[in-house]
């Protein structure tokens, strides 16, 4: 148990900033709350519905931070006409619980249910890093109502990006490879060529696994960072949004 706690403390890096109403990129964000299947109440953030004109975007962030300091990264997408739902996990922000594999999937499922109920226009899911792997596993089993998925800098399997000693200790190996082979949604697999945290080979492997999905596309960006940059996402989300209605996205 001590070793499990140690491993989790090295994998999950939550910040403890509570989700609070805030104006981000000129857009009002309010607190959203969901209940997980195992009874936890989790807070996240949602943008002003009155600005939504294009689609709804459910955002699953990576292993660090929390909704309060990840929402500003994608808040400008609300200005672009998206209803933005920023999910948060157990143990992140002021949320109860401890981050672990099974719990993260229950959390993501609760936020998906919330986003489906709140959706204005097609629902797209954006998963960054850890959030991408969680989204792949979730949507392989629960695709109904989701128009498309964009993963950015996601790993194929958590143990592949951990130091060997830590990989041997973890009981939370989130492995998206088998789920990638089942997922049949329009899916944009996006990765920075020189990502310094998760090598681009991970997304190449996910795309290889998705060979049976005619609506899966791999986009390798020329930058060299693992960070989420909303400006890069706008044209990709638009292609996914349009593709989700009119067929698979067409990328040059």
C-alpha positions in Angstrom: 0.0 0.0 0.0 2.8 2.4 0.8 4.5 1.6 -2.5 1.2 2.2 -4.3 0.7 5.6 -2.6 4.3 6.5 -3.5 3.8 5.5 -7.2 0.6 7.5 -7.4 2.3 10.6 -5.9 4.8 10.5 -8.7 2.2 10.0 -11.5 -0.7 12.2 -10.5 0.3 15.9 -9.7 -3.0 17.6 -8.7 -3.1 21.2 -7.7 -5.5 22.0 -4.8 -7.1 25.2 -6.2 -10.9 25.0 -5.8 -13.1 25.6 -8.9 -14.7 29.0 -8.6 -16.6 31.3 -10.9 -14.2 33.4 -13.0 -14.0 35.5 -16.1 -11.4 33.9 -18.4 -10.4 35.3 -21.8 -13.4 37.6 -21.4 -15.9 34.7 -20.8 -17.8 34.0 -17.7 -17.1 30.5 -16.3 -19.3 29.0 -13.6 -18.8 25.9 -11.4 -20.3 22.7 -12.6 -20.8 19.7 -10.4 -21.2 16.0 -11.1 -21.8 12.9 -9.1 -19.7 9.8 -10.0 -21.0 6.3 -10.0 -19.3 5.6 -6.7 -20.9 8.7 -5.1 -18.3 11.4 -5.2 -19.3 15.0 -6.0 -16.7 16.6 -8.3 -16.5 20.3 -9.3 -15.3 21.6 -12.7 -16.0 24.7 -14.8 -18.3 25.5 -17.7 -18.5 28.5 -19.9 -21.5 30.8 -20.6 -24.0 28.9 -22.7 -25.2 32.1 -24.3 -21.9 32.3 -26.3 -22.2 28.8 -27.7 -22.9 28.8 -31.4 -20.8 26.0 -32.8 -20.5 23.0 -30.6 -19.9 21.7 -27.0 -16.4 20.8 -26.0 -15.7 18.5 -23.0 -12.1 19.0 -21.9 -10.2 16.3 -20.0 -6.8 17.7 -18.8 -3.6 15.9 -18.1 -2.0 14.6 -14.9 -1.0 18.0 -13.5 -2.9 21.0 -12.3 -6.7 21.2 -11.9 -9.7 22.7 -13.6 -9.1 26.1 -12.0 -5.7 26.5 -13.7 -6.3 24.4 -16.8 -9.5 26.3 -17.8 -7.6 29.4 -18.8 -5.6 27.4 -21.4 -8.8 26.7 -23.4 -11.1 29.5 -22.3 -10.4 31.3 -25.7 -12.3 28.5 -27.4 -15.5 29.7 -25.7 -14.9 33.0 -27.5 -14.8 31.0 -30.7 -18.4 29.7 -30.1 -17.8 26.5 -28.1 -19.6 25.7 -24.9 -16.6 24.6 -22.9 -16.9 22.0 -20.1 -13.7 21.7 -18.1 -13.8 18.4 -16.2 -11.8 17.7 -13.1 -10.9 14.5 -11.3 -11.1 13.1 -7.8 -8.2 14.5 -5.7 -7.8 17.5 -8.0 -8.8 21.1 -7.0 -10.9 20.7 -3.9 -12.5 17.5 -5.0 -12.6 14.5 -2.6 -10.9 11.2 -3.3 -7.5 10.0 -4.5 -6.5 9.8 -8.2 -6.3 6.3 -9.5 -7.1 4.4 -12.7 -10.6 3.1 -12.0 -11.7 6.4 -10.3 -10.5 8.5 -13.2 -12.7 6.5 -15.6 -15.7 6.9 -13.3 -14.9 10.7 -13.2 -14.7 11.0 -16.9 -17.9 9.0 -17.4 -19.7 11.4 -15.0 -18.5 14.4 -16.9 -19.5 12.8 -20.2 -23.0 12.3 -18.9 -23.1 16.0 -17.8 -21.7 17.3 -21.1 -24.3 15.2 -23.1 -27.1 16.7 -21.0 -25.8 20.2 -21.4 -24.7 20.0 -25.0 -25.4 22.8 -27.4 -24.8 21.4 -30.9 -22.5 18.5 -31.5 -20.4 17.2 -28.6 -16.7 17.0 -29.1 -14.2 15.6 -26.5 -10.7 17.0 -26.2 -8.2 14.9 -24.1 -4.7 16.2 -23.4 -2.0 13.8 -22.3 -3.4 11.6 -19.6 -6.9 13.0 -20.4 -6.5 11.7 -23.9 -5.8 8.2 -22.9 -8.7 8.3 -20.4 -11.0 9.6 -23.2 -10.0 6.9 -25.6 -10.8 4.1 -23.1 -14.1 5.8 -22.2 -15.3 6.5 -25.7 -14.4 3.0 -27.0 -17.1 1.8 -24.6 -19.5 4.8 -24.5 -19.5 6.5 -27.9 -23.2 7.3 -28.1 -23.9 11.0 -28.5 -20.3 12.1 -29.1 -19.6 13.6 -32.5 -15.8 13.3 -32.4 -12.6 13.1 -30.3 -9.4 15.1 -30.5 -6.4 13.7 -28.5 -3.3 15.9 -28.0 0.0 14.6 -26.8 -1.6 11.4 -25.4 0.4 8.3 -24.4 -0.4 4.8 -25.7 0.2 3.3 -22.3 1.2 5.0 -19.1 3.9 2.5 -18.2 5.7 3.4 -21.5 6.4 7.0 -20.3 7.3 6.1 -16.7 10.8 5.3 -15.5 11.2 1.5 -15.3 11.3 1.4 -11.5 8.1 3.4 -11.3 6.4 1.4 -14.0 7.0 -1.7 -12.0 5.4 -0.2 -8.9 2.3 1.3 -10.5 -1.1 -0.4 -10.4 -2.6 2.4 -12.4 -1.3 1.5 -15.9 -3.8 3.3 -18.2 -3.3 1.5 -21.5 -5.3 3.0 -24.4 -4.0 0.7 -27.1 -6.7 -2.0 -27.1 -9.4 0.7 -26.8 -7.9 2.6 -29.8 -8.5 -0.5 -31.9 -12.2 -0.5 -30.9 -13.0 3.3 -31.1 -15.2 4.1 -34.2 -15.7 7.8 -33.7 -14.2 10.6 -35.9 -10.9 10.9 -34.2 -8.0 13.4 -34.7 -4.8 12.1 -33.1 -2.6 15.2 -32.7 1.0 15.3 -31.5 3.8 17.8 -31.5 6.8 16.3 -33.4 9.3 17.1 -30.6 7.1 16.6 -27.6 9.5 16.6 -24.6 7.1 14.7 -22.2 5.3 12.1 -24.4 7.2 11.1 -27.5 5.3 11.3 -30.8 5.7 7.6 -31.3 2.8 7.1 -28.8 0.3 8.8 -31.1 1.7 7.0 -34.1 1.1 3.7 -32.2 -2.5 4.8 -31.4 -3.1 5.6 -35.1 -1.7 2.2 -36.1 -4.1 0.6 -33.6 -7.0 2.6 -35.1 -6.4 1.3 -38.6 -9.9 -0.2 -38.7 -11.5 3.3 -38.1 -11.9 5.1 -41.4 -12.6 8.3 -39.5 -9.3 8.4 -37.6 -6.6 10.8 -38.7 -3.1 11.4 -37.4 -1.8 15.0 -37.4 1.9 15.6 -36.5 2.6 19.3 -35.7 6.0 20.8 -36.2 6.4 22.3 -32.7 8.3 20.9 -29.8 6.2 21.2 -26.7 3.8 19.1 -24.7 1.8 22.2 -23.7 -1.7 22.8 -24.8 -1.9 25.7 -27.2 -5.5 26.6 -28.1 -4.6 28.5 -31.3 -3.4 25.2 -32.8 -6.6 23.5 -31.9 -9.1 25.9 -33.5 -8.7 24.7 -37.2 -8.5 21.0 -36.0 -11.6 21.3 -34.0 -13.4 22.9 -36.9 -12.4 20.1 -39.2 -13.6 17.6 -36.6 -16.9 19.5 -36.0 -17.6 19.7 -39.7 -16.4 16.1 -40.3 -18.6 14.8 -37.6 -21.6 16.0 -39.6 -20.5 15.5 -43.2 -18.2 12.5 -42.9 -14.6 11.9 -41.8 -12.4 15.0 -41.5 -10.1 15.8 -44.4 -6.6 17.0 -43.5 -3.9 18.3 -45.8 
